[in-house]
């Protein structure tokens, strides 16, 4: 089967040092063609976070 998405060691941290929150800490996964991916999390957990550079 063909992987259409591969994610390796994804990290997303909020805050600084003493108040650091690790929303994602090194998550790795892949989505294969024909699979369905759902993302769940509590309100305010960063599901729609975007950073434009």
PEDA-V705615 format. One record per residue. N is the residue number from 1. SS is DSSP state (hx for helix, st for strand, lp for the rest). OMEGA is omega in whole degrees, -180 to 180 (999 if undefined). Layout:
# PEDA-V705615
n=[N N]
ss=[SS SS]
omega=[OMEGA OMEGA]
This chain:
# PEDA-V705615
n=[1 2 3 4 5 6 7 8 9 10 11 12 13 14 15 16 17 18 19 20 21 22 23 24 25 26 27 28 29 30 31 32 33 34 35 36 37 38 39 40 41 42 43 44 45 46 47 48 49 50 51 52 53]
ss=[lp lp st st st st st st st st st st st st lp lp hx hx hx lp st st st st st st st st st st st st lp lp lp lp lp lp lp lp lp lp lp lp lp lp lp lp lp lp lp lp lp]
omega=[-175 175 178 176 175 179 -179 174 180 179 173 -179 176 176 -178 176 -174 -178 -177 175 180 180 174 -176 176 -179 179 177 173 177 -179 178 180 179 178 180 175 179 -177 175 -179 178 180 -177 175 -178 -178 -179 176 174 -180 -179 999]
